[in-house]
C-alpha cells in the first residue's frame, strides 16, 4: 500500500567504527536543528528505554560465550521496540527521521564480521518482524580503509569489545557494509577518507538534495 503524501522520510547514516560517523551525526544535528527532522540511533534508540537497556547488554564486555544467534535476537528485539515506539510514529506524523545505524549494521557486524552468513535467512526473518517493512528511503554509508579506521579508533583510545577484534574482522565488516548498501532503493557511499570537513559537508549535501 502506498504511503500518504504526508509520510516522513527515513534516512540512515551508517558505517564501521572509525569512519567518523558519530562526528558526522553531531554535525547534522547542529546544521538541521529547528526543523522537522528527528535523530535517533541503534542499538537502542530514542523513545524506547527497553531498547536502550538491550543496548547495554549487547555492547558490554563479558567472559561468557555469546552465540551469534543470541546477538541477532537481541539486536532485533531492540530494533522492534525502536521502530515501533519511535521511528514509525514519527514518520506517520510527517517527521523525517535520521538514524545512526540500522539493520545494515547488524548484517555487517554479526553476519559478515563473525563469518556467519549461514544465518542470513534466520536474520531476515527476524528483521522482517522487527522493522515492520520500514526500509531506509536514503541510505548513506561512510566508507574508509579498514587499517585507517582501526588507527583512528586506537588513537582515540576506543575500548569497546569490537575495537579489540582483529583486522580480518573489520575487513569483513567493511565488505558487509559495501555489499548490503546495494539492497536499498537509494544509497550513497561517501569516501570517509577525505577531510573531516569534506565528509560532513558531503553527507549534509546528500540529505538536503534528497529532501528538497
Long-range contacts (C-beta under 8 A, 24 or more apart in sequence): 6-94, 7-91, 7-92, 7-94, 8-36, 8-90, 8-91, 8-92, 8-93, 8-94, 8-95, 8-96, 8-97, 9-91, 9-96, 9-97, 9-137, 9-138, 9-210, 9-211, 10-87, 10-91, 10-96, 10-97, 10-99, 10-134, 10-135, 10-136, 10-137, 10-138, 11-96, 11-97, 11-98, 11-99, 11-136, 11-137, 11-138, 11-139, 11-140, 11-207, 11-210, 12-98, 12-99, 12-101, 12-102, 12-104, 12-136, 12-138, 12-139, 12-140, 13-98, 13-99, 13-100, 13-101, 13-140, 13-142, 13-203, 14-100, 14-101, 14-102, 14-104, 14-105, 14-139, 14-140, 14-141, 14-142, 14-177, 15-141, 15-142, 15-143, 15-144, 15-177, 15-192, 16-108, 16-144, 16-146, 16-149, 16-170, 16-173, 16-174, 16-177, 17-149, 17-153, 17-158, 17-160, 17-162, 17-163, 17-170, 18-144, 18-148, 18-149, 18-150, 18-151, 18-152, 18-153, 18-170, 19-142, 19-143, 19-144, 19-149, 19-192, 20-142, 20-144, 20-152, 20-192, 20-196, 20-199, 21-100, 21-142, 22-100, 23-196, 23-200, 24-142, 24-199, 24-200, 24-203, 25-98, 25-100, 27-200, 27-203, 27-204, 28-98, 28-200, 28-203, 28-204, 28-207, 31-204, 32-98, 32-204, 32-207, 35-96, 36-94, 36-95, 36-96, 37-95, 37-96, 37-97, 37-98, 38-90, 38-95, 38-96, 38-97, 38-98, 39-97, 39-98, 39-99, 39-100, 40-82, 40-86, 40-87, 40-97, 40-98, 40-99, 40-100, 41-99, 41-100, 41-101, 42-75, 42-78, 42-79, 42-82, 42-99, 42-100, 42-101, 42-102, 42-105, 43-74, 43-75, 43-78, 43-79, 43-101, 44-78, 44-82, 45-78, 45-81, 45-82, 45-85, 45-86, 45-87, 45-99, 46-82, 46-86, 47-82, 47-85, 47-86, 48-78, 48-81, 48-82, 48-85, 48-86, 50-78, 50-81, 51-77, 51-78, 51-79, 51-81, 51-82, 51-85, 54-78, 54-81, 59-160, 59-161, 60-161, 61-161, 68-110, 68-114, 68-116, 68-119, 69-119, 69-122, 71-110, 72-106, 72-110, 72-119, 72-122, 72-123, 72-126, 73-126, 75-106, 75-110, 76-106, 76-123, 76-126, 76-127, 76-129, 76-130, 77-130, 79-103, 79-106, 79-127, 79-130, 79-131, 80-129, 80-130, 80-131, 83-130, 83-131, 83-132, 83-134, 84-132, 87-134, 88-132, 88-134, 91-134, 96-211, 98-207, 99-136, 102-136, 103-127, 103-130, 103-131, 104-139, 104-141, 104-177, 104-180, 104-181, 104-183, 105-177, 107-176, 107-180, 108-173, 108-174, 108-176, 108-177, 108-180, 109-162, 109-173, 109-176, 111-176, 112-172, 112-173, 112-175, 112-176, 112-179, 113-165, 113-169, 113-170, 113-172, 113-173, 113-176, 114-169, 115-172, 135-184, 135-185, 136-184, 137-185, 137-186, 137-210, 138-186, 138-187, 138-188, 138-206, 138-207, 138-210, 139-181, 139-184, 139-186, 139-187, 139-188, 140-187, 140-188, 140-190, 140-203, 140-206, 140-207, 141-177, 141-178, 141-181, 141-187, 141-188, 141-189, 141-190, 142-190, 142-192, 142-199, 142-203, 143-174, 143-177, 143-178, 143-189, 143-190, 143-191, 143-192, 144-191, 144-192, 144-193, 145-193, 146-170, 146-171, 146-173, 146-174, 148-193, 149-174, 186-210
